[in-house]
Amino acid sequence: MSETEQEFLKNYNSADYQKPSVAVDLVLFTIRDNQLQVLLTKRQAHPFAGMFALPGVFVGMDETLDQAAQRALYQKTGLQDIYFEQLYTWGDLNRDPRMRIISVSYYALIPADQIRMPKREQSQNQDAAFFPVEQLPELAFDHAEIIRYGRERIRNKVNYTDIAFSLVGEEFTLPQLQKIYEILLGQELYKANFRKKIADQIVPTDKMLSGMRHRPSRIYQKLKINP
């Protein structure tokens, strides 16, 4: 091979290849009213104008996927500074009627009391709202499938990670934590088995939650493991 890499790149014609567009779509889960809910926005333009969809944007040529995800979050909902993890890449040929678009989906779980939705006049999208995952409206594109995939990912991770703690504050009672687990798993849990399962992940505080009909509950924190 006589041609150097520098010469190859100088003569390289990127127009020889088709270029699909790349987008990011965000799946932001929380628990409200004892239901797992997801953030949706109402589309203002075609295609699917007037329908609800996940917040998303096209990825710019000068930004990373993570940067595009944060931009989508702010532009579509007005929210900022939420940590997302990549969920899956969606590349069906006809997933978007406009053109060939590949979407990288991200997901996050945030306690409801940490989500401060901006006032309508502060957000570009005035129709961002949370919907129960079991009662979703008709969604644009393949976003219903993306949400289902995210739901299953969470359900599976609950069994071998501490992901459920993402949905409680720094302090919580064991009944509150158990309810989070039950909502994410979609099933009721035996109290004794649950407490045995999470015993090595929590530490008690000297505080009690009172003012309830039942006897006061001990307040706990997640065990912090020093590196």
C-alpha positions in Angstrom: 0.0 0.0 0.0 1.7 3.2 -1.3 -0.9 5.7 -0.2 -0.4 7.2 3.3 -3.3 7.7 5.7 -2.9 11.4 5.3 -3.2 11.1 1.5 -6.2 8.8 1.9 -8.1 11.2 4.2 -7.3 14.1 1.9 -8.9 12.3 -1.1 -11.7 10.7 0.9 -15.2 11.7 -0.3 -17.8 11.2 2.4 -20.5 11.8 -0.1 -19.9 8.3 -1.4 -21.9 7.0 1.5 -25.5 7.7 2.7 -25.8 9.4 6.0 -28.7 8.5 8.3 -29.6 11.1 10.9 -29.0 10.4 14.6 -31.4 11.5 17.4 -31.6 11.0 21.2 -34.8 10.2 23.0 -35.2 10.5 26.8 -37.2 8.2 29.1 -37.5 9.9 32.5 -39.3 7.8 35.1 -40.6 8.8 38.5 -43.2 7.5 41.0 -46.2 9.7 41.6 -49.5 8.6 43.2 -48.0 5.2 43.8 -47.6 4.7 40.0 -44.5 4.5 37.8 -44.8 7.5 35.5 -42.9 8.7 32.5 -42.4 12.3 31.1 -43.9 13.0 27.7 -44.2 16.1 25.6 -46.8 17.0 23.0 -45.4 17.5 19.5 -45.9 20.9 18.0 -45.0 20.0 14.4 -45.4 17.2 11.8 -45.0 14.3 11.8 -47.5 13.3 14.5 -48.4 16.9 15.4 -50.5 17.0 18.5 -49.5 13.6 19.7 -47.4 12.8 22.7 -43.8 11.6 22.5 -40.6 11.2 24.5 -38.5 14.4 24.7 -35.8 14.2 22.0 -33.6 16.1 19.5 -31.4 15.4 16.6 -27.7 15.2 17.5 -25.6 18.1 16.3 -22.4 17.6 14.4 -20.4 19.3 17.2 -21.9 17.6 20.2 -21.7 14.3 21.9 -24.7 12.0 22.5 -24.7 12.9 26.2 -24.6 16.6 25.3 -27.6 16.2 23.0 -29.5 14.3 25.7 -29.0 17.2 28.1 -30.0 19.7 25.4 -33.2 17.7 24.7 -34.1 17.7 28.3 -33.8 21.4 28.7 -35.3 22.4 25.3 -38.3 20.1 25.5 -39.1 20.3 29.3 -37.0 23.1 30.9 -35.4 20.6 33.2 -31.7 20.5 33.8 -28.9 18.5 35.5 -30.5 15.0 35.5 -28.1 12.1 35.0 -29.2 9.7 32.2 -27.8 6.3 31.2 -28.0 4.9 27.7 -30.8 2.4 27.3 -30.8 1.1 23.7 -30.3 2.1 20.1 -33.3 2.0 17.8 -32.7 1.6 14.1 -35.8 0.1 12.4 -35.9 1.2 8.8 -39.3 2.8 8.9 -39.4 4.1 12.5 -39.7 7.7 11.3 -41.7 8.7 8.2 -39.3 11.6 7.3 -36.1 9.8 6.6 -33.7 7.2 8.0 -33.2 8.1 11.6 -31.4 6.1 14.3 -32.2 7.0 17.9 -30.1 6.4 21.0 -32.4 6.3 24.0 -31.5 7.3 27.5 -33.3 6.6 30.8 -33.3 8.0 34.3 -35.1 7.4 37.6 -35.7 10.5 39.7 -37.7 11.0 43.0 -40.8 13.0 42.3 -39.8 15.6 44.9 -36.6 16.4 43.1 -38.3 17.2 39.8 -39.2 20.9 39.6 -41.1 21.3 36.3 -40.7 24.9 35.1 -43.6 27.3 34.7 -45.1 27.1 31.3 -43.7 30.5 30.1 -40.1 29.3 31.1 -40.2 26.2 28.9 -40.2 26.0 25.1 -42.6 23.1 25.2 -45.7 24.0 27.1 -47.1 20.5 27.2 -44.6 18.4 29.1 -46.3 16.2 31.7 -46.0 12.8 33.5 -48.2 9.9 32.5 -48.6 6.5 34.2 -46.8 3.9 32.2 -49.9 1.7 32.4 -52.2 4.4 31.0 -50.2 6.0 28.2 -51.9 8.0 25.4 -51.2 7.1 21.8 -47.6 7.9 21.2 -45.6 9.1 18.1 -43.0 7.0 16.4 -41.9 3.8 18.2 -41.8 5.6 21.6 -44.3 3.2 23.2 -41.8 0.4 22.5 -39.0 2.4 23.9 -40.9 3.0 27.1 -41.8 -0.7 27.4 -38.1 -1.6 26.9 -37.1 0.9 29.6 -39.8 -0.5 31.9 -38.4 -4.1 31.5 -34.9 -2.9 32.0 -35.8 -1.4 35.3 -37.8 -4.4 36.4 -34.8 -6.7 35.7 -32.2 -4.4 37.3 -34.2 -4.1 40.5 -33.3 -7.7 41.3 -29.5 -7.3 41.1 -28.7 -3.6 41.6 -29.7 -0.8 44.0 -31.5 1.1 41.3 -34.7 1.3 43.4 -32.8 3.7 45.8 -32.8 6.2 42.9 -36.5 6.9 43.7 -36.2 7.6 47.4 -34.6 10.6 49.1 -31.6 10.4 51.4 -33.8 9.3 54.2 -36.7 6.9 54.0 -38.7 4.3 56.0 -38.8 0.6 55.1 -42.5 0.7 54.1 -41.7 3.6 51.7 -38.7 1.7 50.2 -40.7 -1.6 50.0 -43.5 0.3 48.1 -40.9 1.5 45.6 -39.7 -2.0 45.0 -43.3 -3.3 44.6 -44.1 -0.6 42.0 -41.0 -1.3 40.0 -41.4 -5.1 40.1 -45.1 -5.0 39.6 -45.9 -7.3 42.5 -46.4 -7.3 46.2 -43.5 -8.5 48.5 -43.5 -10.2 51.8 -42.2 -7.8 54.4 -39.9 -10.3 56.1 -38.3 -11.4 52.8 -37.9 -7.9 51.6 -36.2 -6.6 54.7 -33.8 -9.6 54.7 -33.0 -8.9 51.1 -32.0 -5.2 51.6 -30.6 -5.5 55.2 -27.0 -5.1 54.1 -27.8 -2.0 52.0 -29.3 0.3 54.6 -28.4 1.8 58.0 -30.9 3.0 60.6 -30.8 6.6 61.9 -32.0 7.8 65.3 -35.0 9.5 63.7 -38.6 8.2 63.7 -41.5 9.1 61.3 -44.4 10.0 63.5 -47.8 11.6 63.0 -49.2 8.5 61.3 -52.1 6.2 62.2 -49.8 3.3 62.8 -46.9 3.2 65.2 -43.9 5.4 64.2 -41.5 4.0 61.6 -37.7 4.1 61.9 -36.0 6.3 59.3 -33.1 4.7 57.3 -30.4 5.8 54.9 -28.7 3.9 52.2 -25.4 2.4 53.3 -22.5 4.4 51.9 -19.5 2.2 51.0 -16.1 4.0 51.1 -14.0 3.4 48.0 
